[in-house]
């Protein structure tokens, strides 16, 4: 909750509904990673490495392994099956 209060002034500069939606998505990724014991920065770095390696048309089931609660450990940098 504290992150939302601190970010409140920054979100005044979202300037559009699309910008506000992007902020909400970003905060959801960061806070979900934290809630699952992952370092958010490292998790996002890993996603940026893993996601481009996926095929163009991915089934939703293939993406489940990339969710923060399915990552085995922060240090392993692997995806659980």
LINLINNOR-V658521 format. One record per pair of residues at least 24 apart in sequence whose ideal C-beta (glycine too) atoms are under 8 Angstrom apart, sorted by the first residue. I is the first residue (numbers start at 1). J is the second residue. Records with the same first field share a line. If there is no record, write none. Layout:
I = J + J
This chain:
3 = 27 + 30 + 31
32 = 68
33 = 68
35 = 68
36 = 68 + 69 + 71
37 = 74
38 = 68 + 71 + 74
39 = 74
42 = 74
43 = 68 + 71 + 74
46 = 71 + 77
50 = 79
